[in-house]
Amino acid sequence: MAVRGRVVHWIDSKAMFGDPQVHSEKGLPQFQAYVNRYGPGLVIYWFGFVAELDSHPQVALASAFPPAGDIKRLPMLLPTPPAAAGAERQGADGKGEATD
């Protein structure tokens, strides 16, 4: 999904205020691990955050879950795997036929 134009693969919800000390000492190491594993994400600080902290290119910050209008579902980019050789498929007559 994308939130306000930024791709989001994970969301972390924090029941705290995002101040510089907590964010840099505890948050960033955790968020960097998520970015390394899953890609870009979103952190929601329930009680707000210092605006200057929202500068990481891979970690967006918010103080509430984004409204539906700010969320866009992205299309799947992976191709559908081809049918296995010799697998059966439905023919026009509703009976299975070999695909060789």
GIPE-V766733 format. One record per residue. RES is the residue in one letter. SS is DSSP state (~ for helix, > for strand, _ for the rest). BURIAL is 1 if it has 9 or more other C-alpha atoms within 8 Angstrom, else 0. D_FIRST is the distance of its C-alpha to the first C-alpha in Angstrom with 2 decimals. Layout:
[[RES SS BURIAL D_FIRST] [RES SS BURIAL D_FIRST]]
This chain:
[[M _ 1 0.00] [A > 1 3.77] [V > 1 6.72] [R _ 0 9.96] [G _ 0 9.24] [R > 0 8.32] [V > 1 5.89] [V _ 1 5.59] [H _ 1 6.94] [W > 1 9.35] [I > 1 10.88] [D > 0 14.65] [S > 0 16.72] [K > 1 20.12] [A _ 0 22.99] [M _ 0 24.74] [F _ 1 25.17] [G > 1 23.67] [D _ 0 26.87] [P ~ 0 27.49] [Q ~ 0 29.54] [V ~ 1 27.29] [H ~ 1 24.16] [S ~ 1 25.96] [E ~ 0 28.08] [K ~ 0 25.86] [G ~ 1 22.26] [L ~ 1 21.88] [P ~ 1 23.38] [Q ~ 0 21.07] [F ~ 1 17.89] [Q ~ 0 19.23] [A ~ 0 19.70] [Y ~ 1 16.05] [V ~ 1 15.13] [N ~ 0 17.87] [R ~ 0 16.69] [Y ~ 0 12.89] [G _ 1 11.96] [P _ 1 10.54] [G > 1 9.84] [L > 1 10.83] [V > 1 14.34] [I > 1 15.66] [Y > 1 19.44] [W _ 1 20.93] [F _ 1 24.00] [G _ 1 22.63] [F > 1 22.91] [V _ 1 24.93] [A ~ 0 23.10] [E ~ 0 24.36] [L ~ 1 22.36] [D _ 1 19.04] [S _ 0 19.86] [H _ 0 18.19] [P _ 0 16.13] [Q _ 0 13.82] [V > 1 13.85] [A > 1 13.00] [L > 1 15.28] [A > 1 15.47] [S _ 1 18.30] [A _ 0 16.60] [F _ 0 13.42] [P _ 1 11.82] [P _ 0 13.16] [A ~ 0 11.48] [G ~ 0 12.27] [D ~ 0 10.24] [I > 1 6.83] [K > 0 5.57] [R _ 0 4.50] [L _ 0 5.13] [P _ 0 8.58] [M _ 0 10.06] [L _ 0 12.06] [L _ 0 14.67] [P _ 0 17.87] [T _ 0 19.54] [P _ 0 22.40] [P _ 0 25.82] [A _ 0 28.28] [A _ 0 30.72] [A _ 0 34.19] [G _ 0 36.61] [A _ 1 33.99] [E > 0 34.86] [R > 0 33.15] [Q > 1 34.16] [G _ 0 36.75] [A _ 0 37.53] [D _ 0 40.21] [G _ 0 37.82] [K _ 0 39.48] [G > 0 37.92] [E > 0 38.82] [A > 0 38.59] [T _ 0 36.42] [D _ 0 38.76]]
